[in-house]
Amino acid sequence: VRILIELPNNKKVWEKAKELLQDKEDEYWKNVDIRRIEDGSGYEYPLKKLLDCNRPVKALELINMALLEKKSFPRNLSAEALNKALKKQENINYMDVYHIKNIIKDLQDNKYDSTELFKIEWAYLPILSNDAEYRPITIEKKLSNDPQVFNDVICLAYKGHNDNTNLQNKDEKLAINAYRLLNTWRLVPGLTEDGVIDKKKLNDWFDKMKELAEKTDRINVSLI
């Protein structure tokens, strides 16, 4: 393994590692320090191997390199790496925050699955919410299109008017995330793709928002 991990990172070496190590091939992928792919070898195979060996932070580094070199790879691997990296917090801390934001923006630009992207943006909200270029745009669109989502976030951030403690949310981190999101949300409800406000959509959103806010005792904070 020691000799193999010192060799160039390319398809021929990976095939040789598989041939020589057989059922111990994972030992190569658990130890190899891939910084760039050589000889035109693709990114998909090494990314899958790194993720299979529970090395999501190293996979993120490689994904960032692929983006810089404008190389193709399945975007579901970006999502998998971002999700798994959350469990490796002590390791992800040394990564450049810009690289993580760049990977998330790439998923947004490639119209990745909105449900999955919503979860990713929420998990990484602290590094997205105060940045004009790298925004949690999927979540912002949900807030602007769905009054129920807006109310859910309001309930996480604020206690009910007649409630001394926020019984709906006792998780301080969730509350901070929700409060941060509400304070940086920029998309006006009813705004079309052309940048024009659809008055009917805006009014419908507002009416439904008020109805939900009254039911959850958050009407005052919802109208701020």
C-alpha positions in Angstrom: 0.0 0.0 0.0 2.8 2.4 0.9 4.3 2.1 -2.5 1.0 2.4 -4.4 -0.1 5.6 -2.6 3.1 7.3 -3.7 2.4 6.6 -7.4 0.6 9.1 -9.7 -3.2 9.3 -9.3 -4.6 7.8 -12.4 -6.7 5.0 -13.8 -3.7 2.6 -14.4 -2.6 2.9 -10.7 -6.1 2.4 -9.4 -6.5 -0.8 -11.6 -3.1 -2.0 -10.3 -4.2 -1.3 -6.7 -7.3 -3.4 -7.2 -5.3 -6.2 -8.9 -2.7 -6.4 -6.2 -4.7 -5.7 -3.0 -7.9 -7.5 -4.0 -10.1 -7.6 -1.0 -7.8 -5.2 0.8 -8.2 -2.5 -1.9 -9.9 -0.2 0.6 -6.6 0.2 2.4 -5.3 2.2 -0.6 -8.3 4.5 -0.7 -8.2 5.0 3.1 -4.7 6.3 2.9 -4.1 7.8 -0.6 -3.8 11.6 -0.7 -5.3 12.6 -4.0 -4.7 16.2 -4.9 -5.3 16.1 -8.6 -6.2 13.5 -11.3 -3.5 12.8 -13.9 -3.4 11.4 -17.4 -7.0 12.5 -18.2 -8.4 9.9 -15.8 -12.0 10.7 -14.7 -13.2 11.9 -11.3 -16.2 9.7 -10.8 -14.3 6.5 -9.8 -12.0 8.0 -7.2 -14.8 10.1 -5.7 -17.0 7.0 -5.3 -14.1 5.1 -3.7 -13.3 7.9 -1.3 -17.0 8.1 -0.2 -17.2 4.3 0.1 -14.2 4.5 2.5 -15.9 7.3 4.5 -13.6 10.1 3.4 -16.1 12.8 2.4 -13.8 15.7 3.2 -11.1 14.4 0.9 -13.9 13.9 -1.7 -14.9 17.5 -1.3 -11.4 18.6 -2.0 -11.3 16.5 -5.1 -14.7 17.9 -6.2 -13.4 21.4 -5.9 -10.5 20.5 -8.1 -12.8 19.0 -10.7 -14.8 22.2 -10.7 -11.7 24.3 -11.1 -10.6 22.2 -14.0 -14.2 22.1 -15.4 -14.3 18.3 -15.4 -17.5 16.3 -15.5 -18.7 14.1 -12.7 -22.1 13.1 -11.3 -23.5 15.8 -9.0 -25.1 13.3 -6.6 -21.5 12.7 -5.4 -21.3 16.3 -4.4 -24.5 16.0 -2.4 -23.3 12.8 -0.8 -20.0 14.3 0.2 -21.6 17.4 1.7 -24.0 15.3 3.7 -21.4 12.9 5.0 -18.9 15.6 5.8 -21.3 17.0 8.4 -20.5 14.0 10.5 -16.8 14.7 10.1 -17.0 18.2 11.6 -13.5 18.1 13.1 -12.0 17.4 9.7 -14.2 19.7 7.6 -13.2 22.7 9.7 -9.8 22.9 8.0 -11.4 23.2 4.5 -11.6 26.6 2.9 -15.2 27.8 3.4 -15.1 29.2 -0.1 -14.6 25.7 -1.5 -17.7 24.4 0.2 -19.8 27.4 -0.9 -18.6 26.9 -4.4 -19.7 23.2 -4.4 -23.1 24.2 -3.2 -23.5 26.9 -5.8 -22.5 24.4 -8.4 -25.4 22.2 -7.3 -27.7 25.2 -7.5 -26.5 26.1 -11.0 -27.0 22.5 -12.1 -30.6 22.5 -10.9 -30.0 19.6 -8.5 -32.9 18.0 -6.8 -34.6 20.8 -4.8 -35.6 18.6 -1.8 -32.1 17.4 -1.3 -30.6 20.9 -1.9 -33.0 22.4 0.6 -31.5 20.1 3.3 -28.0 20.8 2.3 -28.5 24.6 2.3 -30.1 24.4 5.7 -27.2 22.3 7.1 -24.7 24.8 5.7 -26.8 27.9 6.3 -24.2 29.6 8.6 -21.8 30.0 5.7 -24.4 30.9 3.2 -26.7 33.4 4.9 -24.5 36.5 4.9 -23.1 36.1 1.4 -24.5 38.0 -1.6 -23.1 35.6 -4.1 -23.5 32.3 -2.3 -27.1 32.3 -1.0 -29.5 29.5 0.2 -31.5 30.3 -2.9 -33.5 27.0 -2.8 -34.7 27.8 0.7 -35.5 31.4 -0.2 -37.6 30.3 -3.1 -39.5 27.9 -0.8 -40.2 30.7 1.7 -41.4 32.9 -1.1 -43.6 30.3 -2.7 -45.0 28.4 0.2 -46.5 30.2 3.3 -46.4 26.9 5.2 -42.7 26.8 5.0 -42.4 30.4 6.0 -44.6 29.7 9.1 -42.6 26.6 9.9 -39.4 28.7 10.0 -41.2 31.4 12.0 -42.2 28.8 14.6 -38.6 27.6 14.9 -37.3 31.2 15.4 -39.9 32.7 17.6 -42.1 31.5 20.5 -45.9 32.0 20.4 -47.1 35.4 21.6 -48.8 33.8 24.7 -46.0 31.3 25.3 -43.4 32.0 27.9 -41.1 29.4 26.4 -40.8 28.3 22.8 -42.4 24.9 23.3 -42.4 24.1 19.6 -38.6 24.4 19.4 -36.2 23.9 22.3 -33.2 23.4 20.0 -31.2 26.6 20.2 -29.2 25.8 17.1 -32.3 25.4 15.0 -33.7 28.6 16.4 -30.6 30.5 15.5 -30.6 29.0 12.0 -34.2 30.0 11.5 -33.6 33.5 12.8 -30.6 33.9 10.6 -32.5 32.7 7.5 -35.4 35.1 8.1 -33.1 38.1 8.5 -31.2 37.4 5.3 -34.2 36.3 3.1 -34.4 38.5 0.0 -36.9 37.1 -2.4 -40.3 38.8 -2.4 -43.3 36.5 -2.4 -45.0 36.6 -5.8 -41.8 37.5 -7.7 -41.7 35.8 -11.1 -38.6 34.6 -13.0 -38.8 37.8 -15.0 -38.4 39.9 -11.9 -42.0 41.1 -11.9 -44.2 40.8 -8.9 -47.4 38.9 -9.5 -50.0 40.7 -7.4 -52.4 37.8 -7.1 -49.6 35.4 -6.0 -48.4 38.0 -3.5 -51.9 38.6 -2.1 -52.6 34.8 -1.9 -49.3 34.2 -0.2 -50.0 37.0 2.3 -53.5 35.9 3.1 -52.4 32.3 3.7 -49.4 33.4 5.8 -51.8 35.4 8.0 -54.1 32.5 8.4 -51.3 30.2 9.5 -49.7 32.7 11.7 -52.9 33.3 13.6 -53.3 29.5 14.1 -49.8 29.2 15.5 -49.9 32.4 17.6 -47.1 34.0 15.6 -49.1 36.8 13.8 -47.1 39.6 15.4 -43.7 38.4 14.5 -44.9 37.3 11.0 -46.0 40.8 10.2 -42.7 42.5 11.2 
